[in-house]
Amino acid sequence: MNGIHPAVSATVVCLTAGAMGIVLASRAAAQPVAQPPSAPPRPRFAPEIDDPMLAPPPAAAMELASWDDAWRLLAASGTELLRADAAAARTGAARDRVGAALRPNARLSAAATIDVLHPDTAPGVPATGAHDPTSPLGTASLSARQALLDVGARRARDAAAADHRAATLERVDAERRSIQRVARAMIAVAATARAAELNRVGLRQSLERAALGARTFELGAATELDVVRTRQDVALARAAVVAGDEELRRAREALGLALGVEADVAVGAALTGDALLSALAARCRPLRGEARADLAAAEEDLAAARARRAEARAGYLPTVDLVTTLSAYTTADPAPAYVPAWTVALVLDLPLWEGGLRQAAIAERAAAETDAALVSADRRRLAGFEIARARRGGEVTGALVTAATEARALAERVDTMTRRSFEIGRATSLELVQSAAALRQAELTLSLREFERLAADVDALLTEARCVP
């Protein structure tokens, strides 16, 4: 060691220290680096909300558990159906009354007569010796009439029969219209009930955001403006609850009116859209190449108007009747009775002049025929548009539901992200309130679109159908 040069010795020492440093560095690199402990995730702010307006809306006086309940009420109290029944009965009676003019008519009349000045003598009847009438005199007369030729009465009978057929068809269509109106009213009640529920969900969320804004203000991360904005959103949500409850009450009242009851009527939870469609399909069958009842009724109205015009024109034609009369004295000597005459007559009645009555009747009924033709054509056009709208309604409402579903999902994502950003101070209260309003609107729009699709399915089922009681 003593013979080694000092410079060489220093070099060896440096190399040895460097080697030891490399070894220690490699060992340190092989050891895992200790990480600092991570902070636990920040819990989401979830305040406890208790508000009287979050309670469900008041219950209705009546509730429909099934479509059968609705049908029983409609059949018993439905004004349109009852009026259609009355119209069918009235036109049926009118048909029988008009038709009586073409059937045989018989009449029996009896009288008891006494001559006050000559009480022992039969009044006005001379004695014959064989059968002397006695006093007081009893007489009886039996007469019968049969129309052999009466064109006007036949045309009147045809018009009355067409009126009755039209009333019967209107009764059938009233069934369809009443069922469609009640089904739509039930859907409206379900839709407004769902909207009232969503309004309460929106109010709860607004109250949570107001609590979040107040808490953030207490921690110094928000301003008083943020608190006021969230409270303003709560006020708007409360107004939506009040308005939604009123819409629900009006929808229930409209359902009660459609059913013919003096009460507001709710729809049970078990009466879903599928159950309603199944019940309607069981009662109403699709048209199979036949005209809808209201269109057929319009054609019968036109036929009745034509028959009445022909009846007026037949007023210029003669009539021929067969008349027979049997007369008898019910008090005679010898008793019990005496038949002095039995007559049979063929009566020709030829109208000559009545002051222009027949011509005026013809003009009046020609105008009525024109009006009936216009009504029938207008009803066909309206039915054509109604059927076309019903056929495309399912496709249109389905597309709207798809768009509303996507919009609702995006609004929910935006609202969630905005709320989290507000909690950590990266979003303003304006953005928080706007996202909440957009979410509420998207929820209501989706609910409305879903019930519109159900209403479109009902229209597609009932627009081209015949419902028989």
Buried (B, 14 or more C-beta within 10 A) or exposed (E): EEEEEEEEEEEEEEEEEEEEEEEEEEEEEEEEEEEEEEEEEEEEBEEEBEBEBEEEBEEBEBBBEBBEBBBEBBBEBBBBBBEBBEBBEEBBEBBEEBBEBBEEBEEEEEEEBBBEEEEEBBBEBEEEEEBBBBBBBBBBBBBBBBBEEBBBBBBBBBBBBBBBBBBBBBBBBBBBBBBBBBBBBBBBBBBBBBBBBBBBBBBBBBBBBBBBBBBBBEEEEBBEEBBEBBBBBBEBBBEBBEEBBEBBBBBBBBBBBBBBBEEBBBBEEEBEBEEBBEBBEEBBEEBEEEBBBBBBBBBBBBBBBBBBBBBBBBBBEEBBBBBBBBBBBBBBEEEEBBEBEEEEEEEEEEEEEEEEEBBEBBEEBBEBBEEBBEBBEEBBEEBEEBBEBBBEBBEEBBEBBEEBBEBBEEBBEBBEBBBEBBBEEEBBBEBBBBBBBBBBBBBBBBBBBBBBBBBBBBBBBBBBBBBEE
